Amino acid sequence: MATPRAKDAGLGLVAPGPIDGIRVGVGGWTYSPWRETFFPEGLVQRRELEYASRRLSAIEINGTYYSAQKPDTYARWRDETPDTFVFTAKAPMRIVQAKVLANTLGQAEAFIGGIATMGAKLGAISWQFERKLDREDFARFVDGLPASVDGRPVRHALEVRDAESVDATLVDLARKKNAALVFTDSTEWPSFADVTADFVYARLMRARSKIVTGYTQPELAAWAERARTWAKGGDPEDLPRLTGASKPATQRDVFVFFINADKERNPAAATTLIELLGTR
């Protein structure tokens, strides 16, 4: 059963919230072309997060990749959004690009401690690694990531973009930590859908400008079905995996973000997917 939708009096919108544990969103909320394709005409910029959080059920904060914010800023974002909404956040570049990752665990704890100001609205931390990884160093880093802050669980999603670093050993490491391996539909990065945690984190990167909704209706319908399968504890049969089927689960939380590519279409892709998920 879908989560009840909470009415927002401020903008007269109904926040979608998760649908059967599935949250759908985009990366960030400040992008000038969205003022023509997503935001209402005349909406002032300071209210863009308020609006976006009432059309989507999650947003991945990309700005944290470049610089962490003060806890007061995270608290303000938390308070501007509905109770049913959550954020995820990309971990800082200075951490994920460090030569020795294990040496940055103190910085990782400090970053997580600050953004934990969001409380229940912090859905997950996304760690994006671009270069080839040293196995032992990476294992120490992942093992040392905080599993909780102030008694609240912290979820970690690992996106490893070096093809040589993506194998069954990585899958095993993620499963031991209950960290998700980020799935992308990118043709540029390794894209494997092994489920390694009690949640799934997908970043979809193939939106096209010529399609108003970024993806075609059949493509979005297929993603809706995959998201439902993940949420019910299964594995979509049409996605590649490095290992065998994951351990069956009764239910999983699922995050689906439309990211990059022809970015102006991502909000339409997300809102259309939410509509498709809500029709069944």
C-alpha positions in Angstrom: 0.0 0.0 0.0 1.3 3.4 -0.9 2.3 5.8 1.9 -0.4 8.4 2.5 0.3 11.7 0.8 0.8 14.7 3.1 -0.8 17.9 2.1 1.3 21.1 2.2 -0.6 24.3 2.8 2.3 26.6 1.7 2.3 25.9 -2.0 -1.0 24.1 -2.3 0.7 20.9 -3.4 0.5 17.3 -2.1 4.0 15.8 -1.4 4.2 12.4 -2.9 6.3 10.7 -0.2 7.6 7.1 -0.7 5.4 4.8 -2.7 5.8 1.2 -1.4 9.2 2.2 -0.1 10.3 3.7 -3.4 11.6 7.3 -3.5 12.3 9.2 -6.8 14.1 12.4 -7.3 16.9 14.4 -9.1 20.3 15.8 -8.3 20.1 19.2 -6.6 17.4 21.8 -7.0 19.2 24.9 -8.3 19.4 24.7 -12.1 18.3 27.7 -14.2 16.8 25.7 -17.2 14.4 24.1 -14.6 12.8 27.5 -14.3 11.3 26.9 -17.8 10.7 23.1 -17.6 9.9 22.4 -13.9 9.4 25.4 -11.6 6.2 27.5 -11.9 6.6 30.9 -13.6 7.5 33.6 -11.1 8.5 31.3 -8.3 11.3 33.0 -6.4 14.6 31.1 -6.2 14.5 30.9 -2.4 11.4 28.7 -2.7 12.7 26.3 -5.3 13.6 23.6 -2.7 10.2 24.1 -1.1 8.5 23.5 -4.4 10.8 20.6 -5.6 10.3 18.7 -2.3 6.6 18.7 -2.9 6.8 17.3 -6.4 9.6 14.7 -5.7 10.1 12.3 -2.7 13.9 12.7 -2.5 16.8 14.9 -3.7 20.5 14.0 -4.0 22.5 16.9 -2.7 25.5 17.3 -5.2 26.9 20.5 -3.7 28.3 18.6 -0.8 30.8 16.9 -3.2 32.5 20.3 -3.5 32.1 21.7 0.0 30.3 20.7 3.1 27.8 23.0 4.6 27.3 24.3 8.1 24.9 22.3 10.3 22.5 25.3 10.3 22.2 25.1 6.6 21.3 21.4 6.7 18.8 22.2 9.4 17.2 24.9 7.2 16.9 22.5 4.3 15.4 20.0 6.6 12.8 22.4 7.9 11.8 23.6 4.4 10.7 20.2 3.3 7.7 17.9 4.1 7.9 15.2 6.7 7.7 12.6 4.0 10.7 13.9 2.1 14.4 12.8 2.4 17.8 13.9 1.2 20.8 11.9 0.2 24.2 13.6 -0.2 27.4 13.0 -2.1 30.4 12.8 0.1 33.1 15.4 -0.3 35.6 15.2 -3.2 38.5 15.8 -0.8 37.6 12.5 0.9 36.8 10.2 -2.0 39.8 11.4 -4.1 42.3 11.0 -1.3 45.4 8.9 -2.1 44.9 6.9 1.1 41.2 6.6 1.9 41.6 5.1 5.3 43.4 8.2 6.4 40.3 10.3 5.8 37.9 8.4 8.2 38.1 11.3 10.7 37.0 13.7 7.9 34.2 11.3 6.9 33.0 11.2 10.5 33.0 15.0 10.7 31.1 15.3 7.5 28.5 12.8 8.5 28.2 14.3 12.0 27.4 17.7 10.4 24.9 16.5 7.9 23.2 14.3 10.5 21.5 17.5 11.6 18.9 16.5 9.0 17.8 13.7 11.4 15.3 11.3 9.8 15.5 13.3 6.5 19.0 12.0 5.8 18.3 9.0 3.6 21.9 8.0 2.6 25.4 9.1 1.9 26.7 8.5 -1.6 30.4 7.9 -2.0 31.6 8.2 -5.6 35.1 6.8 -6.4 36.6 7.7 -9.8 40.0 6.0 -9.7 41.4 2.5 -9.4 41.1 1.4 -5.7 43.7 -0.2 -3.5 41.8 -3.2 -2.2 43.1 -3.2 1.4 42.8 0.6 1.8 39.3 0.6 0.4 38.2 -2.2 2.7 39.6 -0.4 5.7 37.8 2.8 4.6 34.4 1.1 4.1 34.7 -0.9 7.3 35.4 2.3 9.2 32.5 4.3 7.9 30.1 5.1 10.8 27.0 2.8 10.9 25.1 5.3 13.1 25.3 8.9 14.5 23.6 9.8 17.8 21.8 6.4 17.7 20.4 6.9 14.2 21.4 4.5 11.4 23.5 6.0 8.6 23.2 4.3 5.1 26.1 4.3 2.7 25.9 3.9 -1.1 29.2 3.1 -2.9 29.6 4.1 -6.6 32.8 2.7 -8.0 33.6 3.9 -11.5 36.8 2.0 -12.2 36.0 -1.2 -14.1 39.0 -3.1 -12.7 37.8 -2.4 -9.1 34.3 -3.7 -9.7 34.0 -7.5 -9.1 32.7 -10.1 -6.8 35.1 -9.0 -4.1 33.6 -5.6 -4.1 30.1 -7.1 -3.8 31.1 -9.2 -0.8 32.7 -6.1 0.9 29.5 -4.1 0.4 27.3 -6.9 1.7 29.4 -7.2 4.9 28.9 -3.5 5.5 25.2 -3.4 4.4 26.3 -0.7 2.0 24.5 -0.4 -1.4 26.4 -0.6 -4.6 25.1 2.2 -6.8 23.5 1.0 -10.0 23.6 3.3 -13.0 22.2 2.8 -16.5 25.3 4.6 -17.9 27.2 3.2 -20.8 30.4 4.9 -19.5 30.6 3.4 -16.0 30.3 -0.1 -14.7 26.6 -0.9 -14.2 25.8 -4.0 -12.2 22.7 -4.5 -10.2 23.9 -6.8 -7.4 21.8 -5.9 -4.3 24.2 -5.7 -1.3 22.1 -3.9 1.4 18.6 -3.4 2.8 18.1 -0.6 0.3 18.8 0.0 -3.4 20.4 3.2 -4.8 20.0 3.8 -8.6 21.3 6.8 -10.6 19.8 7.0 -14.1 21.8 8.9 -16.6 20.3 8.6 -20.0 17.7 11.4 -20.2 17.4 12.9 -23.7 16.4 16.5 -24.5 14.3 15.5 -27.5 12.0 13.6 -25.2 9.9 15.8 -22.9 10.0 13.3 -20.1 13.7 12.5 -20.6 12.9 8.8 -21.1 10.2 7.3 -23.2 7.0 6.1 -21.5 7.9 2.4 -22.1 11.4 3.0 -20.6 9.9 4.7 -17.5 7.3 1.9 -17.2 10.2 -0.6 -17.2 12.0 1.3 -14.5 8.8 1.5 -12.4 8.6 -2.3 -12.6 12.3 -2.8 -11.7 11.8 -0.4 -8.7 8.8 -2.4 -7.6 10.8 -5.7 -7.8 13.6 -4.2 -5.8 11.2 -2.9 -3.2 9.5 -6.3 -2.8 12.9 -7.9 -2.1 13.6 -9.3 -5.5 16.1 -8.8 -8.4 15.0 -7.4 -11.8 15.8 -10.2 -14.2 16.8 -7.9 -17.1 19.6 -6.1 -15.2 23.2 -7.5 -15.2 24.8 -8.8 -12.0 28.3 -9.8 -11.1 27.2 -12.6 -8.7 24.1 -14.7 -8.3 20.8 -13.5 -7.0 20.7 -11.5 -3.8 19.4 -12.9 -0.6 15.6 -12.6 -0.7 14.1 -9.9 1.4 10.5 -9.1 2.4 10.9 -5.4 1.6 13.6 -2.9 0.7 13.7 0.9 0.5 14.6 2.1 -3.0 16.1 5.4 -4.2 15.9 6.3 -7.9 17.5 9.5 -9.1 17.6 11.0 -12.5 21.1 12.5 -12.8 23.2 14.3 -15.4 22.7 13.6 -19.2 20.2 16.1 -20.6 19.6 17.5 -17.1 16.7 19.8 -18.1 14.5 16.7 -18.5 15.3 15.0 -15.2 12.4 16.5 -13.2 9.9 15.4 -15.8 11.4 11.9 -15.8 11.1 11.8 -12.0 7.6 13.1 -11.7 6.4 10.8 -14.5 8.0 7.8 -12.7 6.2 8.8 -9.5 2.9 9.0 -11.4 3.5 5.5 -12.9 4.4 4.1 -9.5 1.2 5.5 -8.0 -1.1 4.0 -10.6 -0.7 0.5 -9.3 
